[in-house]
Amino acid sequence: MIRASIAGASGYTGGELLRLLLAHPEVEMAQVTSERSAGAFVHFTHPNLRRATQLKFVTLAELEPCDVLFLGLPHGSAMESIDRFAGLAERIVDLSADFRLRDPALYERWYGAAHTAPEWLERFVYGLPELERERLHSARHVSGVGCNATATNLAVWPLYAAGLAREDAPLICELKVGSSEGGNKFSEATHHPERAGAVRSYAPTGHRHTAEVLQALAGLGSAPPRVHLSATAVEMVRGVLATAHVFVRDGVGERDVWQAYRKAWGHEPFVRLVKERTGIYRVPEPKILAGANWADVGFELEQDGGRVVALCAIDNLMKGAAGTAVQCLNLMMGWDETLGLGFPGLHPI
């Protein structure tokens, strides 16, 4: 049994992470922090955890040593105090964007500011088990993943890994996302009359998670393609659906595409290949993944056009954040990778 704490546990991701860790058979929760809710019971902020815990929020200044420290702080906060956090816990999992990118120049380009702890970037392993499992086994510091990057990477990576994608063609991906991606801070954009019924393209170009897709594809050893992500807010609370357009080499057939996906994801504990001939759920859909750590991946090949439409659905708070963080913890500790992550999702919902 290890003792875990969460710095920044009052947001949606922090609450989801706490829900998972409270039910994890190998974890004892030590502390959870929130500056604005310090002294209050956790269930006042996360009412689904009523009677699940009697923990109260403490301030960051009150954090004590623990075995593993999860950082659920706003982007930019973890890097400012990483030396202090590393002194409190042997293992750290940071769910923010601060340590996702290995290149400080890439961070500055996509996040608009210089990284304040660039010497730490190489110490963090990118926390997507499907791509970094071997490194995660020995990792002491793990970064979080961008939910939109995760959906995109899981959708397209097999096609590039198998050499099916054309090197001269761009990767184009449209992401439809739920409102929880915006966090729990109020704004005009999240005001119900403005958000309800919306199909709002809030990032037609320049989405920051593009950097993680570029980094993942560059890891295959060749120059990554031009990557273009567009994000649209739609009427759901949880979920991401990535619809990616990958232009493939002449002669690529459906059997080749099937082989690529089966080779990449066929043995993954949290990736399901979804491509049915009939039914309303014959392609991936995020609705049925609420609360689950699954990523549903599918595709359609447009033979005449030389295009694969690659799809991936996830719950952005789970496989896109807290669920993957717990999956990484399991790998770091040498436990069963699926421990504490068995919830299958709900239907109907």
PyMOL commands that set and color helices and strands:
alter all, ss='L'
color gray80, all
select helices_A, chain A and resi 12-22+42-45+47-49+60-62+77-80+82-88+104-111+118-123+129-137+147-161+179-182+188-190+192-195+210-218+254-265+286-289+318-333
alter helices_A, ss='H'
color red, helices_A
select strands_A, chain A and resi 2-7+27-33+57-58+66-71+89-94+125-126+141-143+171-177+200-203+227-233+240-247+271-273+295-302+307-314
alter strands_A, ss='S'
color yellow, strands_A
deselect
rebuild
show_as cartoon
